[in-house]
Amino acid sequence: MKKNIARTITLIIITQVLLSSACLIIYSNGTPIETQVGFGTAPVIDGIIDVTKNEWNSAEKLSIALFQNQTDGLPIDLWILQSESSLNFLIRFDLNDHISSEYDNEFIGILIADWEDSLNFTDAKIVQFSNISENTLKYLDYYIDDDLYYEDITSDGEGIAKLEGNEIIYEFSMPVDIEEGGIEDVELEYGVEFDFEITFGKEAIYPGGIIISNIVSIYLEYPPGAPPRPIGEIIMLVITIIIFSTIGALYVFYIYQITQLKKKIERIRS
């Protein structure tokens, strides 16, 4: 009986340690900002907000900060718009020093993690300036392996930026639910949540040039009129709920058994 009690207590301690470790890992990687996505017509990716066409009107609009720690940050406007075939980002912010040489090679990157491995970013879409005062830039598509950046053989998506005075606008577009995604890209799918890391840097070095960032978690909606979620996904969701409910019930049962054993021991001793 004593061996059973010891084993049960050991199991509980191991479970608590594993849960605590998981929480520490999540915290150390940064807790994503959970947000919805606006749905509408895909905007023109040109670095300009065309108010006459209302192209970003239905976007989900956030005000967040890119930071290196919890106290210092760069405030940005982040707009997220999903169309029937693409996911689009607009990032806008002001910097008084934009015309200085320090920012000649600045960039904004969007890193993407696969839905099966959250916070493990393996895809990068970057708009990189080579001369910001002349608006000279290029769009880059990388896949990431063990923190090393490799340029894709075939570029996926598009991105642009435009500087007006102190305000700069970056725009990105990437395909959603394409028939055959490349092995170098994270395949964005409907009905799935993905983590995106918005990064900012002043040197064309990756990831060493990244100085501030923040993570946003986005659930990609099914377009209007799209077929309902596949039955396989529903079955997996139900199975997951059953498994975790069973684990919880077993945990409660073990605690109950320990309580009963303690009472029996106390009665025997008395």
MARBA-836766 format. One record per residue (C-alpha): residue in three letters; x, y, z; residue number from 0. Coordinates in steps of 0.5 Angstrom, whole numbers. Layout:
! residues N
Ala, X, Y, Z, NUM
...
This chain:
! residues 270
Met, 0, 0, 0, 0
Lys, 6, 5, 2, 1
Lys, 9, 3, -5, 2
Asn, 2, 5, -9, 3
Ile, 2, 12, -5, 4
Ala, 9, 13, -6, 5
Arg, 8, 12, -14, 6
Thr, 2, 16, -14, 7
Ile, 5, 22, -11, 8
Thr, 11, 21, -15, 9
Leu, 7, 21, -21, 10
Ile, 3, 28, -19, 11
Ile, 10, 31, -18, 12
Ile, 12, 29, -25, 13
Thr, 6, 32, -28, 14
Gln, 7, 38, -24, 15
Val, 14, 39, -26, 16
Leu, 12, 38, -33, 17
Leu, 6, 43, -33, 18
Ser, 11, 48, -30, 19
Ser, 16, 47, -35, 20
Ala, 11, 48, -41, 21
Cys, 9, 54, -38, 22
Leu, 16, 57, -37, 23
Ile, 18, 55, -44, 24
Ile, 12, 59, -47, 25
Tyr, 13, 65, -43, 26
Ser, 21, 65, -45, 27
Asn, 19, 65, -52, 28
Gly, 14, 70, -51, 29
Thr, 6, 70, -51, 30
Pro, 3, 71, -57, 31
Ile, -3, 77, -58, 32
Glu, -9, 73, -60, 33
Thr, -13, 77, -65, 34
Gln, -19, 76, -70, 35
Val, -18, 77, -78, 36
Gly, -22, 82, -82, 37
Phe, -25, 79, -88, 38
Gly, -26, 83, -95, 39
Thr, -23, 84, -102, 40
Ala, -15, 83, -103, 41
Pro, -12, 90, -103, 42
Val, -7, 93, -108, 43
Ile, 0, 92, -105, 44
Asp, 3, 98, -106, 45
Gly, 5, 102, -100, 46
Ile, -1, 106, -100, 47
Ile, -8, 106, -97, 48
Asp, -13, 108, -102, 49
Val, -19, 111, -98, 50
Thr, -23, 112, -105, 51
Lys, -23, 104, -106, 52
Asn, -24, 103, -98, 53
Glu, -19, 97, -99, 54
Trp, -17, 96, -92, 55
Asn, -23, 98, -89, 56
Ser, -25, 91, -87, 57
Ala, -19, 90, -84, 58
Glu, -18, 88, -76, 59
Lys, -14, 94, -74, 60
Leu, -9, 93, -68, 61
Ser, -4, 98, -64, 62
Ile, 1, 94, -61, 63
Ala, 9, 95, -60, 64
Leu, 15, 92, -62, 65
Phe, 20, 91, -57, 66
Gln, 26, 88, -54, 67
Asn, 24, 87, -47, 68
Gln, 17, 89, -44, 69
Thr, 19, 97, -43, 70
Asp, 22, 99, -49, 71
Gly, 18, 99, -55, 72
Leu, 16, 102, -62, 73
Pro, 9, 103, -63, 74
Ile, 6, 101, -69, 75
Asp, -1, 100, -73, 76
Leu, -2, 93, -75, 77
Trp, -8, 91, -80, 78
Ile, -10, 84, -82, 79
Leu, -14, 83, -88, 80
Gln, -16, 76, -91, 81
Ser, -19, 75, -97, 82
Glu, -21, 69, -101, 83
Ser, -14, 67, -103, 84
Ser, -9, 71, -99, 85
Leu, -7, 74, -92, 86
Asn, -5, 81, -92, 87
Phe, -1, 85, -87, 88
Leu, 0, 93, -86, 89
Ile, 5, 96, -82, 90
Arg, 5, 103, -80, 91
Phe, 9, 107, -76, 92
Asp, 13, 114, -75, 93
Leu, 20, 115, -74, 94
Asn, 24, 122, -73, 95
Asp, 30, 119, -76, 96
His, 28, 116, -82, 97
Ile, 32, 120, -87, 98
Ser, 38, 119, -83, 99
Ser, 43, 114, -85, 100
Glu, 42, 110, -79, 101
Tyr, 36, 107, -82, 102
Asp, 38, 106, -90, 103
Asn, 38, 99, -89, 104
Glu, 32, 98, -85, 105
Phe, 27, 92, -86, 106
Ile, 20, 89, -83, 107
Gly, 20, 82, -83, 108
Ile, 14, 77, -82, 109
Leu, 16, 70, -79, 110
Ile, 11, 65, -80, 111
Ala, 11, 58, -75, 112
Asp, 7, 52, -78, 113
Trp, 1, 51, -74, 114
Glu, 3, 44, -72, 115
Asp, 9, 47, -68, 116
Ser, 7, 54, -65, 117
Leu, 13, 59, -64, 118
Asn, 18, 55, -68, 119
Phe, 18, 60, -74, 120
Thr, 21, 57, -81, 121
Asp, 18, 62, -86, 122
Ala, 20, 69, -87, 123
Lys, 17, 74, -91, 124
Ile, 22, 81, -91, 125
Val, 22, 88, -94, 126
Gln, 29, 90, -94, 127
Phe, 31, 97, -96, 128
Ser, 38, 98, -99, 129
Asn, 37, 106, -99, 130
Ile, 31, 108, -96, 131
Ser, 32, 116, -98, 132
Glu, 31, 113, -105, 133
Asn, 26, 108, -103, 134
Thr, 30, 103, -106, 135
Leu, 28, 96, -103, 136
Lys, 27, 89, -105, 137
Tyr, 22, 83, -102, 138
Leu, 25, 77, -100, 139
Asp, 23, 70, -98, 140
Tyr, 27, 65, -94, 141
Tyr, 26, 59, -90, 142
Ile, 29, 58, -83, 143
Asp, 33, 52, -81, 144
Asp, 36, 52, -74, 145
Asp, 36, 59, -74, 146
Leu, 39, 60, -81, 147
Tyr, 36, 64, -87, 148
Tyr, 36, 61, -94, 149
Glu, 33, 64, -99, 150
Asp, 27, 61, -103, 151
Ile, 28, 58, -110, 152
Thr, 21, 61, -112, 153
Ser, 19, 67, -108, 154
Asp, 12, 66, -105, 155
Gly, 8, 72, -104, 156
Glu, 9, 80, -104, 157
Gly, 11, 86, -100, 158
Ile, 13, 93, -101, 159
Ala, 14, 99, -97, 160
Lys, 13, 107, -98, 161
Leu, 16, 113, -94, 162
Glu, 12, 119, -93, 163
Gly, 16, 124, -89, 164
Asn, 17, 121, -82, 165
Glu, 11, 116, -83, 166
Ile, 13, 109, -87, 167
Ile, 8, 104, -89, 168
Tyr, 10, 96, -90, 169
Glu, 5, 92, -94, 170
Phe, 5, 84, -95, 171
Ser, 1, 79, -98, 172
Met, 1, 71, -98, 173
Pro, -3, 66, -101, 174
Val, -8, 62, -97, 175
Asp, -10, 55, -98, 176
Ile, -6, 54, -105, 177
Glu, -6, 47, -108, 178
Glu, 1, 46, -108, 179
Gly, 5, 50, -103, 180
Gly, 13, 49, -103, 181
Ile, 17, 45, -98, 182
Glu, 20, 52, -97, 183
Asp, 14, 55, -94, 184
Val, 9, 55, -89, 185
Glu, 2, 53, -92, 186
Leu, -3, 57, -89, 187
Glu, -10, 54, -89, 188
Tyr, -17, 55, -87, 189
Gly, -19, 54, -80, 190
Val, -12, 54, -77, 191
Glu, -9, 58, -72, 192
Phe, -2, 61, -74, 193
Asp, 3, 65, -70, 194
Phe, 7, 71, -74, 195
Glu, 13, 74, -71, 196
Ile, 13, 82, -73, 197
Thr, 20, 84, -73, 198
Phe, 24, 90, -75, 199
Gly, 32, 91, -76, 200
Lys, 37, 96, -79, 201
Glu, 42, 92, -82, 202
Ala, 41, 87, -88, 203
Ile, 43, 81, -83, 204
Tyr, 38, 75, -81, 205
Pro, 37, 74, -75, 206
Gly, 42, 78, -72, 207
Gly, 39, 85, -75, 208
Ile, 33, 84, -72, 209
Ile, 33, 88, -66, 210
Ile, 25, 89, -64, 211
Ser, 19, 84, -65, 212
Asn, 12, 82, -63, 213
Ile, 8, 76, -64, 214
Val, 1, 75, -66, 215
Ser, -3, 69, -67, 216
Ile, -9, 69, -72, 217
Tyr, -14, 64, -74, 218
Leu, -15, 64, -81, 219
Glu, -23, 64, -83, 220
Tyr, -26, 60, -88, 221
Pro, -29, 65, -94, 222
Pro, -36, 66, -94, 223
Gly, -39, 60, -98, 224
Ala, -34, 55, -97, 225
Pro, -35, 48, -95, 226
Pro, -36, 47, -88, 227
Arg, -30, 44, -83, 228
Pro, -28, 37, -86, 229
Ile, -31, 32, -82, 230
Gly, -24, 29, -80, 231
Glu, -22, 36, -77, 232
Ile, -28, 35, -72, 233
Ile, -27, 28, -70, 234
Met, -20, 30, -68, 235
Leu, -22, 36, -64, 236
Val, -27, 31, -61, 237
Ile, -22, 26, -59, 238
Thr, -17, 31, -56, 239
Ile, -23, 34, -52, 240
Ile, -24, 27, -50, 241
Ile, -17, 25, -48, 242
Phe, -16, 31, -44, 243
Ser, -22, 30, -40, 244
Thr, -20, 23, -39, 245
Ile, -13, 25, -36, 246
Gly, -17, 31, -32, 247
Ala, -21, 25, -29, 248
Leu, -16, 21, -28, 249
Tyr, -12, 26, -24, 250
Val, -18, 27, -20, 251
Phe, -19, 20, -18, 252
Tyr, -11, 19, -16, 253
Ile, -12, 25, -11, 254
Tyr, -19, 22, -9, 255
Gln, -15, 15, -8, 256
Ile, -9, 19, -4, 257
Thr, -14, 22, 1, 258
Gln, -18, 15, 2, 259
Leu, -11, 12, 3, 260
Lys, -9, 17, 8, 261
Lys, -16, 16, 12, 262
Lys, -15, 9, 12, 263
Ile, -8, 9, 15, 264
Glu, -10, 14, 20, 265
Arg, -15, 9, 23, 266
Ile, -11, 4, 23, 267
Arg, -6, 8, 27, 268
Ser, -11, 10, 32, 269
